[in-house]
Amino acid sequence: MKESAEIPSFRRRDVIKTLVFSSAALGTGWPGRAVAASPELKFGKDGVHFLAVGDFGTGNAAQKQVAERMNEFAGKLGSPLAAVLALGDNFYNHLEPARFGPGFEEMYSKEHLDVPFYACLGNHDYGPSYDSKQGRAKADMQLEYAKANPTSRWKMPAKWYAEEFSAAGKPLVKIIYLDSNNFEGALTPQEKVDQKRWLEAELKKETKAKWTWVVSHYPVFSDTTKRKDNQGLIKSWGGYFQENPISLYLSGHDHNLQHLQVEGYQPSFLVSGGGGAKLYEITDTGRGFSRPILGFNHIHVNDERILVQLIDGDGNRMHAFEKSHKGDIKILKA
Ligand SMILES: [Fe+2]
């Protein structure tokens, strides 16, 4: 079926399912419970596996802890990982090229994490406000490191880009990476215009991939007490998430783990900002799961469904769900 013929019916169904899901979720109160359980590790040979982690660039013990849990998880997973989605704030504070070794290459063990890390830029990845002594922009340094070291796992081909992942030789998921750093000193006015034009063209482009996800640093919706929803992003990108069959929006920035379903919006909104920075408090808005915990996400996607597991810093599964093409959400037992 052509994409242009498929979208309208998909969109209607998805909005309806989201509404049904939202009211059901409020009734059962699933967001309020967080019971630790062992993650699912046994999967068939189909589909593609990813990990996602954000706000990890501290170099501290918490980053190390989460990095070790990610390596352990990948080691126990009976299937190969395709990639790690790195959700920004990759390096806090002063950045110099020598930090890529201890802060990335050695931090994330090649034992079981020998896969590309597709990264986007967070607010702390921009300078010179965060890197006044170096005289080189932190963002440029990360882009240059990827370019100069093509054999490194560090992948950042541009500030915004798209990658398709295939299973059994067929395109399965298209991931669109965006730069949501709209503050002074980050994206220039021209870059903002260019990115918007590129995104609109990318969303219109025909793809054989069955799923489309968007990755960026800032959450659109968030239960973080001191931040809440990002009204600027709702205004600039909200329409895209209402009108296009985007099934996941992955972000970091808020230092906690969240899965929110928001009425009228197609993606499941994931915040995976538990990579190692100081945690942020949550105010439960009844839209899903949110916890101030360290950790990362595991995502398995196949032709039929997406499975997402939120894993904490001790390796426990704190929340998990499946999502179908129609937008049905099934919360899995913790
Ligand atoms: Fe951030």
Residues whose N, C-alpha, C, O or C-beta is under 5 A from the ligand:
A	BS01	LIG	D89 G122 N123 H124 H253
